[in-house]
């Protein structure tokens, strides 16, 4: 049975505060990555890493913890409710960030980052579940669009904040700030957001119940296909995030202190896209918007790849940033709509669905992103080629889904 609720309950924050709070919770995961990007060279220097590429592990190991534990939060939240599970996850997130600040070896830092990822996973699963608890269909897509808009604005500013902390107090201060911010958002959630899971949708926590919920998810063709699309597209983004500092900051373009500004210009395009999508989705629908954005994304990727090849792997900085901004705009539109399309049919098991989809898409995205990032060798060609390949592959999945819709 699908939850058909489509309006915000009377209790709890209003629309604007709901969007802001959901975006802030989701933003904790992005902040846990983007804030420390300017510090990767400093971390590599502190621990005397053999290669600058090794510092990327600080990003990708977080994503491993983030991915694997999402599978746990959904069933727990469907049984005990969203509030207690999310608050427990936020406590783990704060602890992981604090331990990262005091790590004395690179191995200890990686372990603390895994713990941070385990806590951050709760925000990925439970925020999507809460939105699905309160909205459905195009209204849900509208909320997700506004949320994505705010979500992209927060991490756009994160590298600047991280760079400032790095200059003033060193890279450990960045993780201490993450702990403090996570604690503050947890307090906001605790005070303002009531339980969103309706009593009739609570599921008994048992192996049979969990398996039944998982069966509903994995046998829904729509959810599986669009989740695969999300995972592959997310891989292109993770490839950029993992190598962004080496490309823009200390490596290819050597922007140095201007790296946060360049990074923000790309990220803010995603926020603008979220706003535009929120205004258009009610009129045109998420399927049409996602399809048009996908086709444009492929065309832009092809031009980007051809120009990169003609430039010996290093196109002019202005062209690189312009292309990345354009790609990010249409990427954000696709992700907003494909996320909604993946979970919309699974309202009756929204917690488990968000858990499974989050785990699957993050594992796929982290794997693809790590492959792209670790191929960095002084040019932007691996990133640009990876984006083009992912764009083509995902359009193939979407076209197959449209020809074989779920019954």
C-alpha positions in Angstrom: 0.0 0.0 0.0 1.3 3.5 -0.9 1.1 6.4 1.5 -1.0 9.0 -0.4 -0.6 11.9 2.0 0.3 15.0 0.1 -0.1 17.9 2.6 2.0 19.0 5.6 0.4 18.0 8.9 -0.7 20.8 11.2 1.9 20.1 13.8 5.5 21.0 13.2 7.3 23.7 11.3 5.8 25.4 8.3 6.9 24.8 4.7 9.8 27.2 4.7 11.3 26.0 7.9 10.7 22.4 7.0 12.7 22.9 3.8 15.5 24.7 5.6 15.7 22.1 8.4 15.7 19.1 5.9 18.3 20.9 3.8 20.4 21.6 6.9 20.2 17.9 7.9 21.1 16.8 4.4 23.8 19.4 4.4 25.6 17.8 7.3 26.8 15.1 4.9 28.0 17.5 2.3 29.7 19.7 4.9 31.5 16.6 6.2 33.2 16.4 2.7 33.3 19.8 1.2 34.5 21.7 4.3 37.8 19.8 4.4 38.6 19.8 0.7 41.0 22.7 1.0 42.8 20.8 3.8 43.7 17.7 1.8 47.2 18.9 0.9 47.8 19.8 4.6 46.5 16.4 5.7 48.8 14.7 3.2 51.7 16.8 4.6 50.9 16.1 8.2 50.8 12.3 7.7 53.5 12.3 5.0 51.4 10.5 2.5 53.2 8.9 -0.5 50.9 10.5 -3.0 48.4 13.4 -3.1 45.9 11.0 -4.5 46.0 9.1 -1.2 44.5 12.1 0.5 41.3 11.4 -1.5 40.7 8.5 0.8 39.6 10.9 3.5 36.6 11.7 1.2 35.9 8.2 -0.1 36.3 6.3 3.2 33.7 8.6 4.7 31.4 7.6 1.8 31.9 3.9 2.6 30.6 4.3 6.1 27.9 6.6 4.8 26.8 3.9 2.3 26.9 0.7 4.3 25.0 1.8 7.3 22.1 3.3 5.5 20.6 -0.2 5.2 20.2 -0.2 9.0 18.6 3.1 9.6 15.5 2.6 7.4 14.1 -0.5 9.1 14.8 1.0 12.5 13.1 4.2 11.6 10.1 2.4 10.1 9.7 0.6 13.5 10.7 3.1 16.2 10.0 6.4 14.3 12.2 8.9 12.7 13.1 11.1 15.7 15.0 8.6 18.0 16.9 7.0 15.1 17.9 10.3 13.6 19.0 11.8 16.9 21.2 8.7 17.6 22.7 9.1 14.1 23.5 12.7 14.7 25.2 11.8 18.0 27.5 9.4 16.1 28.2 12.1 13.5 29.3 14.6 16.2 31.5 11.9 17.8 33.1 11.0 14.5 33.9 14.6 13.7 35.4 15.2 17.1 37.6 12.1 16.9 38.8 13.2 13.5 40.0 16.4 15.0 42.2 14.5 17.4 43.5 11.7 15.1 47.3 11.2 15.6 47.8 8.9 12.6 46.3 8.7 9.1 44.8 5.3 10.0 43.0 6.8 13.0 41.7 9.7 10.9 40.3 7.2 8.4 38.6 5.2 11.2 37.1 8.4 12.6 35.9 9.3 9.1 34.2 6.0 8.8 32.4 6.7 12.1 31.5 10.1 10.8 30.0 8.6 7.7 28.0 6.1 9.8 26.4 9.0 11.6 26.0 11.0 8.4 24.1 8.1 6.8 21.2 8.8 9.2 20.6 12.2 7.7 20.5 10.8 4.1 17.9 8.2 5.0 15.7 10.0 7.5 15.4 13.3 5.6 14.1 11.5 2.5 11.8 9.4 4.7 10.4 12.5 6.5 9.7 14.3 3.2 7.9 11.2 1.9 6.0 11.0 5.2 4.6 14.5 4.6 4.3 14.8 0.8 3.7 12.7 -2.3 4.0 13.0 -6.1 4.6 16.4 -7.7 4.3 18.1 -4.3 7.1 15.9 -3.0 9.2 16.8 -6.1 8.6 20.5 -5.3 9.8 20.1 -1.7 12.8 18.1 -2.8 13.6 20.8 -5.4 13.6 23.5 -2.8 15.6 21.3 -0.5 18.2 20.6 -3.1 18.5 24.3 -3.8 19.4 25.0 -0.2 21.4 21.9 0.0 23.7 23.1 -2.8 24.1 26.5 -1.3 25.4 25.2 2.0 28.3 23.2 0.6 29.1 25.9 -1.9 30.2 28.0 1.0 31.8 25.1 2.9 35.3 25.2 1.2 35.6 28.9 1.9 34.7 28.3 5.6 37.2 25.4 5.6 39.9 27.4 4.0 39.5 30.2 6.6 39.7 27.7 9.5 42.7 26.1 7.8 44.5 29.4 7.6 43.6 30.4 11.2 43.9 27.2 13.2 44.9 24.3 10.9 43.0 21.4 9.5 42.0 19.9 12.8 39.8 23.0 13.5 37.7 22.1 10.5 36.6 18.8 12.1 36.0 20.5 15.4 33.7 23.0 13.6 31.9 20.1 11.9 31.2 18.6 15.3 29.8 21.9 16.6 27.6 22.6 13.6 26.2 19.0 13.6 25.4 19.4 17.3 23.6 22.7 16.6 21.5 21.2 13.8 20.6 18.3 16.0 19.3 20.7 18.6 17.2 22.5 16.0 15.7 19.3 14.9 15.0 18.1 18.4 13.2 21.3 19.3 11.2 21.9 16.2 10.4 18.7 14.3 7.8 16.3 15.7 7.6 12.6 14.7 6.5 12.4 11.0 5.9 8.6 10.8 2.2 8.0 11.0 1.2 5.2 13.5 -0.5 3.2 10.8 2.8 2.9 8.8 4.9 1.6 11.7 6.3 -1.8 11.0 7.2 -4.5 13.5 11.0 -4.8 13.7 11.5 -8.4 12.8 13.6 -10.2 10.3 10.4 -11.2 8.4 9.2 -7.6 8.4 12.5 -6.2 7.1 12.8 -8.9 4.4 9.2 -8.1 3.3 9.9 -4.4 3.1 13.1 -5.1 1.2 11.3 -7.4 -1.2 8.8 -4.6 -2.0 11.7 -2.3 -2.8 13.9 -4.6 -4.9 11.0 -6.0 -6.9 9.8 -2.6 -7.9 11.3 -2.0 -11.3 10.8 1.7 -11.3 12.7 2.1 -8.0 15.6 -0.2 -9.1 16.2 1.4 -12.5 16.0 5.0 -11.3 18.2 4.1 -8.3 20.8 2.8 -10.6 20.6 6.0 -12.7 21.1 8.0 -9.5 24.0 6.0 -8.4 25.9 6.3 -11.7 25.2 10.0 -11.9 26.3 10.4 -8.3 29.6 8.7 -9.3 30.3 11.5 -11.8 29.8 14.1 -9.0 32.0 12.1 -6.5 34.7 11.9 -9.2 34.7 15.7 -9.3 34.6 16.2 -5.6 37.4 13.8 -4.9 39.8 15.5 -7.4 38.5 19.1 -7.3 41.2 20.4 -5.0 43.9 18.8 -7.2 42.3 20.2 -10.4 41.4 23.7 -9.2 43.5 24.3 -6.1 47.0 22.8 -6.0 47.3 21.0 -9.3 46.1 21.7 -12.9 44.9 25.3 -12.6 46.8 26.2 -9.3 44.2 28.6 -8.0 45.4 28.3 -4.5 43.3 30.5 -2.2 40.8 31.1 -5.0 39.9 27.4 -5.0 36.8 27.8 -2.7 35.5 30.5 -5.0 35.8 28.3 -8.1 34.3 25.4 -6.3 31.4 27.5 -5.1 30.6 28.8 -8.6 30.0 25.2 -9.7 28.1 24.1 -6.7 25.8 27.2 -6.7 24.6 26.2 -10.1 22.9 23.2 -8.5 21.1 25.4 -6.1 19.8 27.6 -8.9 18.6 24.4 -10.7 16.7 23.3 -7.6 14.8 26.6 -7.6 14.0 26.5 -11.3 12.9 22.9 -11.0 10.6 23.7 -8.1 8.9 26.3 -10.3 8.5 24.0 -13.3 7.8 20.6 -11.9 4.1 21.1 -11.1 3.5 22.3 -14.6 5.6 19.9 -16.7 6.1 16.9 -14.4 9.3 15.3 -13.1 9.6 12.8 -16.0 9.7 15.4 -18.8 12.0 17.7 -16.9 14.4 14.9 -16.1 14.4 13.6 -19.7 15.1 17.1 -21.2 17.8 17.8 -18.7 19.4 14.4 -19.4 19.6 15.0 -23.1 21.1 18.5 -22.6 23.6 17.0 -20.1 24.8 14.5 -22.7 25.2 17.2 -25.3 27.2 19.4 -23.0 29.4 16.4 -21.9 30.2 15.6 -25.5 31.3 19.2 -26.2 33.3 19.2 -23.0 35.1 16.0 -23.9 35.9 17.1 -27.5 37.3 20.4 -26.3 39.3 18.7 -23.6 40.8 16.2 -26.0 41.7 19.1 -28.4 43.3 20.9 -25.6 45.6 18.1 -24.6 43.6 17.3 -21.5 43.7 20.8 -20.0 41.1 23.2 -21.5 41.2 26.9 -20.5 40.1 27.6 -17.0 37.2 29.7 -18.1 35.9 26.9 -20.3 36.3 24.3 -17.6 34.4 26.3 -15.1 31.7 27.3 -17.6 31.2 23.7 -18.6 31.1 22.4 -15.0 28.6 25.1 -14.0 26.3 24.1 -16.9 26.7 20.4 -16.2 26.0 20.9 -12.5 22.8 22.8 -13.3 21.3 20.0 -15.3 22.8 17.3 -13.0 20.9 18.9 -10.1 17.7 18.8 -12.0 18.1 15.2 -12.9 18.9 14.2 -9.4 16.0 16.0 -7.8 13.5 14.3 -10.2 15.1 10.9 -10.4 15.2 10.7 -6.6 11.5 11.5 -6.4 10.7 9.0 -9.2 12.7 6.2 -7.4 11.0 6.5 -4.0 7.5 7.8 -4.9 6.1 4.2 -5.5 7.4 3.0 -2.1 5.5 5.2 0.4 4.3 2.3 2.6 8.0 1.4 3.3 9.5 4.8 2.9 12.1 4.4 5.6 13.4 1.1 4.3 13.1 2.3 0.8 15.2 5.4 1.5 17.7 3.2 3.3 18.1 0.7 0.5 18.2 3.3 -2.2 20.7 5.4 -0.3 22.9 2.5 0.4 22.8 1.2 -3.2 23.3 4.6 -4.9 26.0 5.7 -2.5 28.0 2.5 -3.0 27.7 2.7 -6.8 28.5 6.4 -6.8 31.5 6.1 -4.4 32.9 3.2 -6.5 32.5 5.1 -9.8 33.8 8.3 -8.2 36.9 6.7 -6.7 37.8 5.1 -10.0 37.5 8.5 -11.7 39.3 10.3 -8.9 42.2 7.9 -8.7 42.8 8.2 -12.4 43.9 11.8 -11.9 47.3 12.3 -13.4 47.7 16.0 -14.0 44.8 16.6 -16.5 41.0 16.8 -16.4 40.5 14.1 -19.0 39.5 11.3 -16.6 36.8 13.5 -15.0 35.4 14.8 -18.3 35.5 11.3 -20.0 33.9 9.8 -16.9 31.0 12.3 -17.0 30.3 11.6 -20.7 30.3 7.8 -20.2 28.0 8.0 -17.2 25.6 10.4 -19.1 25.3 7.9 -22.0 24.9 4.8 -19.7 22.2 6.4 -17.5 20.2 7.6 -20.5 20.2 4.0 -21.7 18.6 2.9 -18.4 16.0 5.7 -18.6 15.0 4.8 -22.2 14.7 1.2 -21.2 12.5 2.1 -18.3 10.2 4.2 -20.4 9.8 1.3 -22.9 9.2 -1.2 -20.1 7.2 0.7 -17.4 6.2 -1.0 -14.2 2.7 -2.5 -14.2 
